[in-house]
Amino acid sequence: MQNLIAVLLLTLASGYLLLKWMPAAAKEKIRAFSVSYIPALAPLFAKVAQKTAGCGSGCSNCSSSSNDTCSTSSELKPVKLIRNASNQR
């Protein structure tokens, strides 16, 4: 019984992580497929789509977002790499 519960929890956690990091286009395809078979899920998916819309939704299109935290190319700063002398051999 404990193994079944552990497998269930790991499956749910993996599914959540997969959906969280999945590109927006793939999420939309899954949403359309799921809603075609179970129409009662449509309101749930609509709420999730509204929450994830914006700059951090994975669509790589900040121009359609009204969020001011989106970085543009003029705001990018260079990265300076610093090597630790004790790690060099």
C-alpha positions in Angstrom: 0.0 0.0 0.0 2.9 2.4 0.8 4.4 1.7 -2.6 1.2 2.5 -4.3 0.9 5.8 -2.5 4.6 6.7 -3.2 4.1 5.9 -6.9 1.0 8.0 -7.0 2.7 11.0 -5.4 5.7 10.7 -7.7 3.4 10.5 -10.7 1.5 13.6 -9.7 4.6 15.5 -8.9 6.2 14.6 -12.2 3.1 15.5 -14.1 2.9 18.9 -12.4 6.6 19.6 -13.1 6.2 18.6 -16.7 3.2 20.9 -17.2 4.9 23.7 -15.4 8.0 23.7 -17.6 6.2 22.7 -20.9 6.1 25.4 -23.7 2.8 27.3 -24.0 2.1 25.9 -27.4 2.2 22.3 -26.1 0.1 23.2 -23.1 -2.5 24.7 -25.5 -2.6 21.4 -27.5 -3.1 19.4 -24.4 -5.8 21.8 -23.2 -7.7 21.5 -26.6 -7.4 17.7 -26.6 -8.6 17.4 -23.0 -11.5 19.8 -23.4 -12.7 18.0 -26.5 -13.1 14.8 -24.5 -14.2 16.3 -21.1 -15.9 19.7 -21.7 -16.3 20.2 -17.9 -12.5 20.9 -17.8 -12.9 24.1 -20.0 -13.4 26.5 -17.1 -10.5 25.0 -15.1 -8.2 25.4 -18.1 -9.4 29.0 -18.8 -8.5 30.0 -15.2 -5.0 28.4 -15.5 -4.4 30.1 -18.9 -5.3 33.5 -17.4 -2.9 33.0 -14.5 0.0 32.0 -16.7 -0.4 34.7 -19.3 2.3 37.3 -19.3 6.0 37.6 -19.5 6.8 34.4 -17.6 4.4 32.1 -19.4 7.0 30.6 -21.7 5.7 32.1 -24.9 8.8 34.3 -25.4 6.6 37.2 -26.5 6.7 40.0 -24.0 5.3 42.6 -26.5 1.8 41.4 -25.9 2.2 41.6 -22.1 1.2 44.6 -20.1 3.7 43.5 -17.4 6.4 46.1 -16.9 8.9 43.6 -15.5 9.7 42.2 -18.9 13.2 42.8 -19.9 14.0 44.3 -23.3 17.3 44.1 -25.1 18.2 47.6 -23.9 18.0 46.4 -20.3 20.3 43.5 -20.7 23.6 43.6 -18.8 26.8 41.8 -19.6 27.8 38.8 -17.5 31.3 38.8 -16.1 32.8 35.3 -15.5 35.3 35.2 -12.6 37.5 32.1 -12.1 38.5 31.0 -8.7 42.3 30.6 -8.7 42.3 27.8 -6.2 40.3 25.6 -8.5 42.7 25.9 -11.5 45.2 23.1 -11.9 
